[in-house]
Amino acid sequence: MTKKRIVIKQGEVIGFADEVSFEGLTLESYDKKRVSKIVPTNFFLMLAFYALRLVCSDSSKLAGWTRVWRCSWKVVIDGEEFGPFQKRIDAINFEKDKIYEQGKLMR
């Protein structure tokens, strides 16, 4: 079982996008903020990654394809880089732990 971290504070739900679902609910409004990035470590792959992600949504097939690239990944939080990680899932797990450790989910 994987751990999920969701904070509800003053009617505001804060959590990781892949762990919070409002499926089936009607929302008046929502705000989605990114506090970190996971990108390829290779400069040219990173450029391609940013170019593709600039023109397509997070839920597109093209964005999904960029998530399965077999390359080294790094986590960028507040301009600080961590890694490299050989598997994207390892970068994701590190990212979540680091963000939680920094208290960013509590804000």
QUIMOGI-V385605 format. One record per pair of residues at least 24 apart in sequence whose ideal C-beta (glycine too) atoms are under 10 Angstrom apart, sorted by the first residue. I is the first residue (numbers start at 1). J is the second residue. Records with the same first field share a line. If there is no record, write none. Layout:
I: J ; J
This chain:
2: 93 ; 96
3: 93 ; 96 ; 97 ; 100
4: 96
5: 96 ; 97 ; 99 ; 100 ; 105 ; 106
6: 105
7: 100 ; 105 ; 106 ; 107
9: 105 ; 106 ; 107
12: 107
14: 104 ; 105 ; 106 ; 107
15: 96 ; 105
16: 92 ; 95 ; 96 ; 99 ; 100 ; 105
17: 58
18: 92 ; 96
19: 96
32: 58
33: 104 ; 107
34: 58
35: 77 ; 78 ; 95 ; 99 ; 102 ; 104 ; 105 ; 107
36: 75 ; 76 ; 77 ; 78 ; 80 ; 82 ; 91 ; 92 ; 95 ; 96 ; 98 ; 99 ; 102 ; 104
37: 74 ; 75 ; 76 ; 77 ; 81 ; 91 ; 95
38: 67 ; 73 ; 74 ; 75 ; 76 ; 77 ; 82 ; 83 ; 85 ; 88 ; 89 ; 91 ; 92 ; 94 ; 95
39: 66 ; 71 ; 73 ; 74 ; 75 ; 76 ; 81 ; 83 ; 91
40: 66 ; 69 ; 71 ; 72 ; 73 ; 74 ; 84 ; 88
41: 71 ; 72 ; 73 ; 74 ; 81 ; 83 ; 84 ; 85 ; 91
42: 69 ; 71 ; 72 ; 73 ; 74 ; 84
45: 69 ; 71 ; 72 ; 73
46: 71 ; 73 ; 74
49: 73
67: 92
75: 99
77: 102 ; 104
78: 102 ; 104
